[in-house]
Each structure stands twice: as structure tokens, then as C-alpha cells.
Amino acid sequence: MEDGFNQQNISVVEASFTEDYVRHGYGGPSANSLAEHIESLKNYHSALTDARFEIQQMVSDGESVAVRYILRGVHTGTFMGVEPSGNEVERHAVAIFTIRNNKVVEGHIVSDSGGLLDQLQNT
């Protein structure tokens, strides 16, 4: 999934998630389908040049996967209502994904969007 996002390879994302995937965002956007999830991923790339996820830690018990990651990029498009600043930004997050039949069906993501917003606005 990390490579799919970083290389903007949507087919990797589509192969990794179910069509009815639900993302519960705490401090970030939620999504009620795979299509909404993909749209939000595209929004990151539209607003953040070189947007990339960097996985810091991953733990799995077979049915659930916990991931600690950092989203990084350069703010070159309107994002979170903020006009482009040119700032290098990062958002730390922790996600817990539920896996069934080798696909992600649900995600709970807690992210530091307040910290990201501060970086976007800091000129």
C-alpha cells in the first residue's frame, strides 16, 4: 500500500482494499467507500508535491494491522483550505486496519492534522 500511494499506482490501492472499505478519520478525513478513499489520496498528491507515506512501525495479529506512519510533502496546492505555502510538511498518524480475505475492510486513523495545519499556515 505504501508503494501504491507513493508511486500513485491506484491499482495497488484497489487490489488492497474492498469496494465497501470504510475509513474512520480522527483528526483527518473519513471515507465511506473505496472510491472516496482513492479520491482523498489523489487530493494529497494534488496539494502536496512528492507526497509520500513513510511507515515507521507495523504490527499485525493476523486480522488487524497497526501502522505508525508519516505523510510528507511540499505544500504546492490548496489543502485544508490553505493556499500553497511552499512549506515542507509532515503529518504523523497511527492507523488500525481490519483485514478480511487479504483485503483491508476498515480503517481507524488518528492523525495530527492540527500540527499539519500549523505547518501549512507557517510562512
N, CA, C and O atoms as CSV, one atom per row, in Angstrom:
chain,resi,resn,atom,element,x,y,z
A,1,MET,N,N,0.819,-1.196,0.000
A,1,MET,CA,C,0.000,0.000,0.000
A,1,MET,C,C,0.862,1.258,0.000
A,1,MET,O,O,0.540,2.246,-0.661
A,2,GLU,N,N,1.966,1.206,0.754
A,2,GLU,CA,C,2.863,2.370,0.799
A,2,GLU,C,C,3.369,2.694,-0.607
A,2,GLU,O,O,3.345,3.852,-1.026
A,3,ASP,N,N,3.825,1.672,-1.333
A,3,ASP,CA,C,4.318,1.889,-2.690
A,3,ASP,C,C,3.203,2.359,-3.613
A,3,ASP,O,O,3.431,3.211,-4.472
A,4,GLY,N,N,2.010,1.820,-3.450
A,4,GLY,CA,C,0.883,2.243,-4.278
A,4,GLY,C,C,0.623,3.727,-4.152
A,4,GLY,O,O,0.427,4.413,-5.155
A,5,PHE,N,N,0.620,4.233,-2.920
A,5,PHE,CA,C,0.404,5.664,-2.712
A,5,PHE,C,C,1.589,6.470,-3.218
A,5,PHE,O,O,1.419,7.432,-3.968
A,6,ASN,N,N,2.771,6.084,-2.812
A,6,ASN,CA,C,3.962,6.869,-3.135
A,6,ASN,C,C,4.209,6.951,-4.639
A,6,ASN,O,O,4.708,7.962,-5.131
A,7,GLN,N,N,3.863,5.894,-5.367
A,7,GLN,CA,C,4.068,5.874,-6.813
A,7,GLN,C,C,2.790,6.237,-7.571
A,7,GLN,O,O,2.744,6.154,-8.798
A,8,GLN,N,N,1.758,6.638,-6.833
A,8,GLN,CA,C,0.459,6.995,-7.406
A,8,GLN,C,C,-0.087,5.865,-8.277
A,8,GLN,O,O,-0.667,6.107,-9.336
A,9,ASN,N,N,0.106,4.632,-7.820
A,9,ASN,CA,C,-0.370,3.453,-8.530
A,9,ASN,C,C,-1.691,3.013,-7.903
A,9,ASN,O,O,-1.711,2.211,-6.969
A,10,ILE,N,N,-2.777,3.541,-8.422
A,10,ILE,CA,C,-4.101,3.295,-7.851
A,10,ILE,C,C,-4.470,1.820,-7.914
A,10,ILE,O,O,-5.239,1.352,-7.074
A,11,SER,N,N,-3.946,1.069,-8.886
A,11,SER,CA,C,-4.288,-0.351,-8.984
A,11,SER,C,C,-3.824,-1.121,-7.749
A,11,SER,O,O,-4.466,-2.096,-7.357
A,12,VAL,N,N,-2.728,-0.703,-7.135
A,12,VAL,CA,C,-2.266,-1.338,-5.895
A,12,VAL,C,C,-3.263,-1.065,-4.778
A,12,VAL,O,O,-3.589,-1.963,-4.001
A,13,VAL,N,N,-3.746,0.163,-4.695
A,13,VAL,CA,C,-4.742,0.524,-3.686
A,13,VAL,C,C,-6.019,-0.272,-3.924
A,13,VAL,O,O,-6.589,-0.828,-2.985
A,14,GLU,N,N,-6.469,-0.330,-5.169
A,14,GLU,CA,C,-7.699,-1.062,-5.496
A,14,GLU,C,C,-7.583,-2.544,-5.155
A,14,GLU,O,O,-8.557,-3.159,-4.722
A,15,ALA,N,N,-6.405,-3.117,-5.347
A,15,ALA,CA,C,-6.198,-4.533,-5.054
A,15,ALA,C,C,-6.081,-4.812,-3.561
A,15,ALA,O,O,-6.250,-5.953,-3.132
A,16,SER,N,N,-5.796,-3.789,-2.766
A,16,SER,CA,C,-5.546,-3.969,-1.335
A,16,SER,C,C,-6.760,-3.721,-0.455
A,16,SER,O,O,-6.784,-4.155,0.697
A,17,PHE,N,N,-7.781,-3.020,-0.983
A,17,PHE,CA,C,-8.954,-2.633,-0.200
A,17,PHE,C,C,-10.222,-3.199,-0.831
A,17,PHE,O,O,-10.279,-3.417,-2.041
A,18,THR,N,N,-11.250,-3.438,0.009
A,18,THR,CA,C,-12.545,-3.857,-0.516
A,18,THR,C,C,-13.291,-2.642,-1.056
A,18,THR,O,O,-13.005,-1.508,-0.671
A,19,GLU,N,N,-14.245,-2.883,-1.947
A,19,GLU,CA,C,-15.044,-1.794,-2.528
A,19,GLU,C,C,-15.799,-1.017,-1.455
A,19,GLU,O,O,-16.000,0.191,-1.579
A,20,ASP,N,N,-16.218,-1.722,-0.395
A,20,ASP,CA,C,-17.001,-1.070,0.665
A,20,ASP,C,C,-16.130,-0.664,1.857
A,20,ASP,O,O,-16.624,-0.533,2.977
A,21,TYR,N,N,-14.846,-0.470,1.612
A,21,TYR,CA,C,-13.921,-0.018,2.654
A,21,TYR,C,C,-14.454,1.251,3.322
A,21,TYR,O,O,-14.960,2.157,2.660
A,22,VAL,N,N,-14.327,1.290,4.654
A,22,VAL,CA,C,-14.733,2.467,5.429
A,22,VAL,C,C,-13.525,2.946,6.223
A,22,VAL,O,O,-12.873,2.170,6.921
A,23,ARG,N,N,-13.240,4.241,6.103
A,23,ARG,CA,C,-12.142,4.854,6.859
A,23,ARG,C,C,-12.735,5.846,7.846
A,23,ARG,O,O,-13.410,6.802,7.466
A,24,HIS,N,N,-12.466,5.597,9.125
A,24,HIS,CA,C,-12.897,6.499,10.193
A,24,HIS,C,C,-11.714,7.408,10.504
A,24,HIS,O,O,-10.693,6.951,11.017
A,25,GLY,N,N,-11.850,8.683,10.196
A,25,GLY,CA,C,-10.761,9.623,10.407
A,25,GLY,C,C,-10.957,10.418,11.682
A,25,GLY,O,O,-11.995,11.051,11.877
A,26,TYR,N,N,-9.966,10.385,12.541
A,26,TYR,CA,C,-9.962,11.165,13.779
A,26,TYR,C,C,-8.830,12.179,13.637
A,26,TYR,O,O,-7.658,11.840,13.800
A,27,GLY,N,N,-9.186,13.410,13.335
A,27,GLY,CA,C,-8.181,14.416,13.030
A,27,GLY,C,C,-7.832,14.428,11.555
A,27,GLY,O,O,-6.868,15.074,11.145
A,28,GLY,N,N,-8.606,13.724,10.764
A,28,GLY,CA,C,-8.393,13.667,9.320
A,28,GLY,C,C,-9.675,13.238,8.643
A,28,GLY,O,O,-10.680,13.006,9.315
A,29,PRO,N,N,-9.661,13.127,7.323
A,29,PRO,CA,C,-10.891,12.822,6.591
A,29,PRO,C,C,-11.341,11.373,6.762
A,29,PRO,O,O,-10.522,10.469,6.924
A,30,SER,N,N,-12.645,11.172,6.722
A,30,SER,CA,C,-13.237,9.838,6.703
A,30,SER,C,C,-13.620,9.507,5.271
A,30,SER,O,O,-13.666,10.391,4.415
A,31,ALA,N,N,-13.894,8.237,5.009
A,31,ALA,CA,C,-14.336,7.796,3.682
A,31,ALA,C,C,-15.322,6.654,3.872
A,31,ALA,O,O,-15.137,5.802,4.741
A,32,ASN,N,N,-16.362,6.638,3.063
A,32,ASN,CA,C,-17.391,5.607,3.165
A,32,ASN,C,C,-17.349,4.595,2.035
A,32,ASN,O,O,-18.267,3.787,1.893
A,33,SER,N,N,-16.301,4.629,1.235
A,33,SER,CA,C,-16.141,3.661,0.151
A,33,SER,C,C,-14.701,3.717,-0.347
A,33,SER,O,O,-13.950,4.641,-0.034
A,34,LEU,N,N,-14.339,2.712,-1.122
A,34,LEU,CA,C,-13.011,2.714,-1.725
A,34,LEU,C,C,-12.851,3.913,-2.655
A,34,LEU,O,O,-11.785,4.526,-2.702
A,35,ALA,N,N,-13.908,4.249,-3.393
A,35,ALA,CA,C,-13.841,5.393,-4.313
A,35,ALA,C,C,-13.540,6.690,-3.561
A,35,ALA,O,O,-12.725,7.492,-4.017
A,36,GLU,N,N,-14.192,6.902,-2.411
A,36,GLU,CA,C,-13.919,8.105,-1.609
A,36,GLU,C,C,-12.491,8.085,-1.075
A,36,GLU,O,O,-11.816,9.115,-1.044
A,37,HIS,N,N,-12.040,6.914,-0.657
A,37,HIS,CA,C,-10.678,6.767,-0.144
A,37,HIS,C,C,-9.664,7.142,-1.234
A,37,HIS,O,O,-8.725,7.895,-0.978
A,38,ILE,N,N,-9.857,6.621,-2.434
A,38,ILE,CA,C,-8.951,6.914,-3.544
A,38,ILE,C,C,-8.976,8.401,-3.873
A,38,ILE,O,O,-7.931,8.997,-4.136
A,39,GLU,N,N,-10.155,8.998,-3.860
A,39,GLU,CA,C,-10.263,10.433,-4.145
A,39,GLU,C,C,-9.457,11.255,-3.136
A,39,GLU,O,O,-8.789,12.220,-3.509
A,40,SER,N,N,-9.521,10.871,-1.860
A,40,SER,CA,C,-8.765,11.624,-0.848
A,40,SER,C,C,-7.261,11.428,-1.032
A,40,SER,O,O,-6.484,12.355,-0.802
A,41,LEU,N,N,-6.844,10.229,-1.445
A,41,LEU,CA,C,-5.421,10.003,-1.716
A,41,LEU,C,C,-4.955,10.877,-2.879
A,41,LEU,O,O,-3.862,11.442,-2.840
A,42,LYS,N,N,-5.781,10.984,-3.902
A,42,LYS,CA,C,-5.453,11.849,-5.042
A,42,LYS,C,C,-5.352,13.309,-4.607
A,42,LYS,O,O,-4.518,14.057,-5.118
A,43,ASN,N,N,-6.205,13.713,-3.662
A,43,ASN,CA,C,-6.158,15.090,-3.156
A,43,ASN,C,C,-4.818,15.395,-2.489
A,43,ASN,O,O,-4.296,16.502,-2.619
A,44,TYR,N,N,-4.263,14.414,-1.775
A,44,TYR,CA,C,-2.940,14.620,-1.174
A,44,TYR,C,C,-1.917,14.929,-2.266
A,44,TYR,O,O,-1.132,15.869,-2.146
A,45,HIS,N,N,-1.936,14.127,-3.332
A,45,HIS,CA,C,-0.962,14.326,-4.405
A,45,HIS,C,C,-1.182,15.638,-5.147
A,45,HIS,O,O,-0.226,16.237,-5.640
A,46,SER,N,N,-2.426,16.088,-5.229
A,46,SER,CA,C,-2.712,17.364,-5.897
A,46,SER,C,C,-2.180,18.549,-5.103
A,46,SER,O,O,-1.756,19.550,-5.681
A,47,ALA,N,N,-2.203,18.433,-3.785
A,47,ALA,CA,C,-1.837,19.561,-2.926
A,47,ALA,C,C,-0.411,19.485,-2.394
A,47,ALA,O,O,0.173,20.506,-2.032
A,48,LEU,N,N,0.145,18.289,-2.345
A,48,LEU,CA,C,1.477,18.100,-1.770
A,48,LEU,C,C,2.394,17.456,-2.803
A,48,LEU,O,O,2.277,16.264,-3.087
A,49,THR,N,N,3.304,18.246,-3.364
A,49,THR,CA,C,4.273,17.703,-4.307
A,49,THR,C,C,5.130,16.672,-3.582
A,49,THR,O,O,5.518,16.865,-2.430
A,50,ASP,N,N,5.416,15.584,-4.273
A,50,ASP,CA,C,6.215,14.489,-3.702
A,50,ASP,C,C,5.567,13.902,-2.453
A,50,ASP,O,O,6.271,13.437,-1.557
A,51,ALA,N,N,4.233,13.915,-2.378
A,51,ALA,CA,C,3.535,13.326,-1.226
A,51,ALA,C,C,3.929,11.860,-1.103
A,51,ALA,O,O,3.940,11.119,-2.086
A,52,ARG,N,N,4.250,11.458,0.115
A,52,ARG,CA,C,4.649,10.070,0.343
A,52,ARG,C,C,4.358,9.674,1.781
A,52,ARG,O,O,4.465,10.478,2.707
A,53,PHE,N,N,3.990,8.415,1.935
A,53,PHE,CA,C,3.835,7.822,3.257
A,53,PHE,C,C,5.132,7.109,3.595
A,53,PHE,O,O,5.713,6.429,2.750
A,54,GLU,N,N,5.578,7.264,4.814
A,54,GLU,CA,C,6.750,6.542,5.297
A,54,GLU,C,C,6.330,5.761,6.527
A,54,GLU,O,O,6.058,6.337,7.579
A,55,ILE,N,N,6.280,4.445,6.387
A,55,ILE,CA,C,5.887,3.593,7.503
A,55,ILE,C,C,7.030,3.538,8.503
A,55,ILE,O,O,8.167,3.224,8.151
A,56,GLN,N,N,6.715,3.847,9.749
A,56,GLN,CA,C,7.693,3.834,10.831
A,56,GLN,C,C,7.649,2.530,11.620
A,56,GLN,O,O,8.670,2.051,12.113
A,57,GLN,N,N,6.444,1.963,11.729
A,57,GLN,CA,C,6.269,0.737,12.510
A,57,GLN,C,C,4.984,0.063,12.065
A,57,GLN,O,O,3.999,0.728,11.745
A,58,MET,N,N,5.001,-1.280,12.048
A,58,MET,CA,C,3.810,-2.030,11.695
A,58,MET,C,C,3.754,-3.284,12.564
A,58,MET,O,O,4.753,-3.984,12.732
A,59,VAL,N,N,2.564,-3.555,13.114
A,59,VAL,CA,C,2.345,-4.717,13.967
A,59,VAL,C,C,1.052,-5.374,13.514
A,59,VAL,O,O,0.071,-4.690,13.223
A,60,SER,N,N,1.051,-6.711,13.454
A,60,SER,CA,C,-0.143,-7.418,12.999
A,60,SER,C,C,-0.441,-8.601,13.903
A,60,SER,O,O,0.467,-9.253,14.420
A,61,ASP,N,N,-1.739,-8.870,14.085
A,61,ASP,CA,C,-2.145,-10.085,14.791
A,61,ASP,C,C,-2.874,-11.028,13.836
A,61,ASP,O,O,-3.494,-11.997,14.274
A,62,GLY,N,N,-2.806,-10.754,12.558
A,62,GLY,CA,C,-3.454,-11.578,11.549
A,62,GLY,C,C,-4.729,-10.973,11.011
A,62,GLY,O,O,-4.932,-10.928,9.797
A,63,GLU,N,N,-5.592,-10.507,11.895
A,63,GLU,CA,C,-6.855,-9.901,11.474
A,63,GLU,C,C,-6.811,-8.380,11.526
A,63,GLU,O,O,-7.619,-7.707,10.885
A,64,SER,N,N,-5.873,-7.844,12.287
A,64,SER,CA,C,-5.709,-6.396,12.404
A,64,SER,C,C,-4.244,-6.039,12.183
A,64,SER,O,O,-3.336,-6.790,12.542
A,65,VAL,N,N,-4.043,-4.867,11.580
A,65,VAL,CA,C,-2.692,-4.356,11.367
A,65,VAL,C,C,-2.653,-2.928,11.896
A,65,VAL,O,O,-3.472,-2.093,11.511
A,66,ALA,N,N,-1.702,-2.654,12.776
A,66,ALA,CA,C,-1.498,-1.295,13.285
A,66,ALA,C,C,-0.268,-0.723,12.589
A,66,ALA,O,O,0.774,-1.371,12.495
A,67,VAL,N,N,-0.415,0.508,12.105
A,67,VAL,CA,C,0.663,1.148,11.358
A,67,VAL,C,C,0.886,2.552,11.911
A,67,VAL,O,O,-0.053,3.335,12.053
A,68,ARG,N,N,2.143,2.855,12.219
A,68,ARG,CA,C,2.528,4.226,12.575
A,68,ARG,C,C,3.298,4.767,11.378
A,68,ARG,O,O,4.278,4.172,10.931
A,69,TYR,N,N,2.835,5.911,10.865
A,69,TYR,CA,C,3.448,6.422,9.643
A,69,TYR,C,C,3.500,7.942,9.643
A,69,TYR,O,O,2.873,8.607,10.467
A,70,ILE,N,N,4.265,8.471,8.698
A,70,ILE,CA,C,4.367,9.912,8.491
A,70,ILE,C,C,4.026,10.198,7.031
A,70,ILE,O,O,4.555,9.557,6.122
A,71,LEU,N,N,3.143,11.161,6.820
A,71,LEU,CA,C,2.864,11.683,5.481
A,71,LEU,C,C,3.740,12.913,5.308
A,71,LEU,O,O,3.723,13.817,6.144
A,72,ARG,N,N,4.511,12.947,4.216
A,72,ARG,CA,C,5.386,14.091,3.952
A,72,ARG,C,C,5.143,14.621,2.545
A,72,ARG,O,O,4.724,13.877,1.659
A,73,GLY,N,N,5.405,15.900,2.346
A,73,GLY,CA,C,5.303,16.504,1.025
A,73,GLY,C,C,5.571,17.992,1.094
A,73,GLY,O,O,5.792,18.551,2.169
A,74,VAL,N,N,5.549,18.630,-0.072
A,74,VAL,CA,C,5.732,20.077,-0.177
A,74,VAL,C,C,4.390,20.674,-0.563
A,74,VAL,O,O,3.780,20.266,-1.551
A,75,HIS,N,N,3.935,21.640,0.218
A,75,HIS,CA,C,2.608,22.240,0.053
A,75,HIS,C,C,2.591,23.163,-1.165
A,75,HIS,O,O,2.986,24.326,-1.084
A,76,THR,N,N,2.122,22.620,-2.307
A,76,THR,CA,C,2.109,23.381,-3.560
A,76,THR,C,C,0.707,23.577,-4.128
A,76,THR,O,O,0.551,24.180,-5.190
A,77,GLY,N,N,-0.306,23.081,-3.440
A,77,GLY,CA,C,-1.693,23.258,-3.873
A,77,GLY,C,C,-2.566,23.520,-2.665
A,77,GLY,O,O,-2.179,23.211,-1.538
A,78,THR,N,N,-3.738,24.086,-2.887
A,78,THR,CA,C,-4.641,24.372,-1.770
A,78,THR,C,C,-4.961,23.081,-1.032
A,78,THR,O,O,-5.345,22.083,-1.641
A,79,PHE,N,N,-4.799,23.112,0.283
A,79,PHE,CA,C,-5.002,21.920,1.112
A,79,PHE,C,C,-5.521,22.357,2.464
A,79,PHE,O,O,-4.999,23.300,3.060
A,80,MET,N,N,-6.537,21.682,2.948
A,80,MET,CA,C,-7.167,22.008,4.229
A,80,MET,C,C,-7.579,23.480,4.251
A,80,MET,O,O,-7.538,24.131,5.295
A,81,GLY,N,N,-7.975,23.994,3.087
A,81,GLY,CA,C,-8.414,25.380,2.983
A,81,GLY,C,C,-7.299,26.405,2.965
A,81,GLY,O,O,-7.565,27.606,3.017
A,82,VAL,N,N,-6.053,25.954,2.892
A,82,VAL,CA,C,-4.901,26.858,2.937
A,82,VAL,C,C,-4.256,26.924,1.552
A,82,VAL,O,O,-3.956,25.897,0.944
A,83,GLU,N,N,-4.052,28.136,1.072
A,83,GLU,CA,C,-3.388,28.349,-0.219
A,83,GLU,C,C,-1.945,27.836,-0.145
A,83,GLU,O,O,-1.377,27.763,0.944
A,84,PRO,N,N,-1.348,27.481,-1.281
A,84,PRO,CA,C,0.011,26.940,-1.296
A,84,PRO,C,C,1.017,27.840,-0.573
A,84,PRO,O,O,1.035,29.057,-0.760
A,85,SER,N,N,1.845,27.215,0.249
A,85,SER,CA,C,2.851,27.958,1.014
A,85,SER,C,C,4.275,27.623,0.575
A,85,SER,O,O,5.207,28.380,0.846
A,86,GLY,N,N,4.440,26.482,-0.106
A,86,GLY,CA,C,5.777,26.026,-0.461
A,86,GLY,C,C,6.491,25.340,0.690
A,86,GLY,O,O,7.637,24.913,0.544
A,87,ASN,N,N,5.822,25.228,1.836
A,87,ASN,CA,C,6.435,24.614,3.013
A,87,ASN,C,C,6.552,23.102,2.858
A,87,ASN,O,O,5.670,22.452,2.297
A,88,GLU,N,N,7.644,22.557,3.360
A,88,GLU,CA,C,7.742,21.116,3.525
A,88,GLU,C,C,6.958,20.782,4.783
A,88,GLU,O,O,7.164,21.386,5.836
A,89,VAL,N,N,6.052,19.811,4.664
A,89,VAL,CA,C,5.167,19.491,5.784
A,89,VAL,C,C,5.177,17.992,6.050
A,89,VAL,O,O,5.565,17.189,5.201
A,90,GLU,N,N,4.737,17.640,7.257
A,90,GLU,CA,C,4.572,16.235,7.604
A,90,GLU,C,C,3.428,16.095,8.592
A,90,GLU,O,O,3.175,16.979,9.411
A,91,ARG,N,N,2.744,14.961,8.494
A,91,ARG,CA,C,1.660,14.660,9.426
A,91,ARG,C,C,1.889,13.258,9.964
A,91,ARG,O,O,1.965,12.291,9.205
A,92,HIS,N,N,1.998,13.161,11.272
A,92,HIS,CA,C,2.158,11.867,11.924
A,92,HIS,C,C,0.786,11.253,12.152
A,92,HIS,O,O,-0.181,11.956,12.444
A,93,ALA,N,N,0.713,9.934,12.014
A,93,ALA,CA,C,-0.570,9.260,12.193
A,93,ALA,C,C,-0.357,7.818,12.632
A,93,ALA,O,O,0.708,7.232,12.438
A,94,VAL,N,N,-1.410,7.271,13.230
A,94,VAL,CA,C,-1.470,5.858,13.588
A,94,VAL,C,C,-2.774,5.319,13.026
A,94,VAL,O,O,-3.834,5.920,13.200
A,95,ALA,N,N,-2.685,4.187,12.354
A,95,ALA,CA,C,-3.870,3.576,11.754
A,95,ALA,C,C,-3.994,2.136,12.223
A,95,ALA,O,O,-2.999,1.425,12.364
A,96,ILE,N,N,-5.225,1.721,12.463
A,96,ILE,CA,C,-5.511,0.317,12.743
A,96,ILE,C,C,-6.460,-0.158,11.652
A,96,ILE,O,O,-7.573,0.351,11.512
A,97,PHE,N,N,-6.004,-1.142,10.879
A,97,PHE,CA,C,-6.780,-1.671,9.770
A,97,PHE,C,C,-7.310,-3.061,10.109
A,97,PHE,O,O,-6.620,-3.857,10.747
A,98,THR,N,N,-8.531,-3.346,9.681
A,98,THR,CA,C,-9.116,-4.676,9.801
A,98,THR,C,C,-8.982,-5.360,8.445
A,98,THR,O,O,-9.332,-4.791,7.411
A,99,ILE,N,N,-8.469,-6.593,8.465
A,99,ILE,CA,C,-8.209,-7.352,7.245
A,99,ILE,C,C,-9.138,-8.564,7.195
A,99,ILE,O,O,-9.281,-9.292,8.176
A,100,ARG,N,N,-9.764,-8.765,6.038
A,100,ARG,CA,C,-10.559,-9.972,5.792
A,100,ARG,C,C,-10.270,-10.440,4.372
A,100,ARG,O,O,-10.269,-9.647,3.431
A,101,ASN,N,N,-10.025,-11.733,4.232
A,101,ASN,CA,C,-9.721,-12.300,2.912
A,101,ASN,C,C,-8.602,-11.524,2.211
A,101,ASN,O,O,-8.660,-11.259,1.010
A,102,ASN,N,N,-7.596,-11.174,2.992
A,102,ASN,CA,C,-6.392,-10.499,2.486
A,102,ASN,C,C,-6.635,-9.102,1.929
A,102,ASN,O,O,-5.830,-8.599,1.145
A,103,LYS,N,N,-7.744,-8.468,2.328
A,103,LYS,CA,C,-8.018,-7.091,1.904
A,103,LYS,C,C,-8.416,-6.257,3.112
A,103,LYS,O,O,-8.972,-6.770,4.084
A,104,VAL,N,N,-8.125,-4.971,3.035
A,104,VAL,CA,C,-8.489,-4.042,4.098
A,104,VAL,C,C,-9.972,-3.705,3.953
A,104,VAL,O,O,-10.417,-3.262,2.894
A,105,VAL,N,N,-10.736,-3.922,5.039
A,105,VAL,CA,C,-12.173,-3.633,5.007
A,105,VAL,C,C,-12.531,-2.383,5.804
A,105,VAL,O,O,-13.553,-1.745,5.552
A,106,GLU,N,N,-11.671,-2.039,6.776
A,106,GLU,CA,C,-11.973,-0.892,7.633
A,106,GLU,C,C,-10.674,-0.326,8.186
A,106,GLU,O,O,-9.709,-1.055,8.416
A,107,GLY,N,N,-10.669,0.990,8.396
A,107,GLY,CA,C,-9.513,1.638,8.988
A,107,GLY,C,C,-9.927,2.693,9.987
A,107,GLY,O,O,-10.891,3.427,9.769
A,108,HIS,N,N,-9.199,2.765,11.077
A,108,HIS,CA,C,-9.364,3.823,12.080
A,108,HIS,C,C,-8.038,4.569,12.113
A,108,HIS,O,O,-7.012,4.012,12.504
A,109,ILE,N,N,-8.066,5.833,11.699
A,109,ILE,CA,C,-6.836,6.606,11.572
A,109,ILE,C,C,-6.880,7.824,12.489
A,109,ILE,O,O,-7.791,8.647,12.402
A,110,VAL,N,N,-5.896,7.925,13.359
A,110,VAL,CA,C,-5.747,9.079,14.248
A,110,VAL,C,C,-4.534,9.852,13.742
A,110,VAL,O,O,-3.429,9.314,13.674
A,111,SER,N,N,-4.751,11.124,13.386
A,111,SER,CA,C,-3.653,11.890,12.794
A,111,SER,C,C,-3.544,13.279,13.408
A,111,SER,O,O,-4.510,13.833,13.931
A,112,ASP,N,N,-2.341,13.815,13.327
A,112,ASP,CA,C,-2.057,15.144,13.865
A,112,ASP,C,C,-2.332,16.201,12.799
A,112,ASP,O,O,-1.409,16.829,12.282
A,113,SER,N,N,-3.605,16.388,12.479
A,113,SER,CA,C,-3.964,17.382,11.466
A,113,SER,C,C,-3.780,18.805,11.972
A,113,SER,O,O,-3.552,19.716,11.176
A,114,GLY,N,N,-3.874,19.012,13.278
A,114,GLY,CA,C,-3.613,20.341,13.839
A,114,GLY,C,C,-2.169,20.750,13.602
A,114,GLY,O,O,-1.888,21.887,13.222
A,115,GLY,N,N,-1.263,19.818,13.830
A,115,GLY,CA,C,0.149,20.087,13.569
A,115,GLY,C,C,0.417,20.335,12.096
A,115,GLY,O,O,1.227,21.190,11.739
A,116,LEU,N,N,-0.273,19.576,11.235
A,116,LEU,CA,C,-0.131,19.784,9.797
A,116,LEU,C,C,-0.650,21.158,9.400
A,116,LEU,O,O,-0.013,21.861,8.615
A,117,LEU,N,N,-1.795,21.540,9.935
A,117,LEU,CA,C,-2.369,22.851,9.616
A,117,LEU,C,C,-1.417,23.977,10.023
A,117,LEU,O,O,-1.250,24.947,9.284
A,118,ASP,N,N,-0.795,23.849,11.195
A,118,ASP,CA,C,0.191,24.848,11.630
A,118,ASP,C,C,1.333,24.965,10.618
A,118,ASP,O,O,1.777,26.070,10.306
A,119,GLN,N,N,1.804,23.828,10.109
A,119,GLN,CA,C,2.901,23.844,9.137
A,119,GLN,C,C,2.469,24.474,7.814
A,119,GLN,O,O,3.241,25.193,7.180
A,120,LEU,N,N,1.225,24.198,7.403
A,120,LEU,CA,C,0.712,24.770,6.156
A,120,LEU,C,C,0.626,26.290,6.250
A,120,LEU,O,O,0.916,26.998,5.286
A,121,GLN,N,N,0.225,26.783,7.418
A,121,GLN,CA,C,-0.001,28.217,7.610
A,121,GLN,C,C,1.254,28.988,7.977
A,121,GLN,O,O,1.266,30.215,7.881
A,122,ASN,N,N,2.304,28.307,8.393
A,122,ASN,CA,C,3.541,28.954,8.827
A,122,ASN,C,C,4.333,29.404,7.605
A,122,ASN,O,O,4.916,28.586,6.893
A,123,THR,N,N,4.345,30.712,7.372
A,123,THR,CA,C,5.060,31.218,6.192
A,123,THR,C,C,6.321,31.956,6.566
A,123,THR,O,O,7.034,32.443,5.689
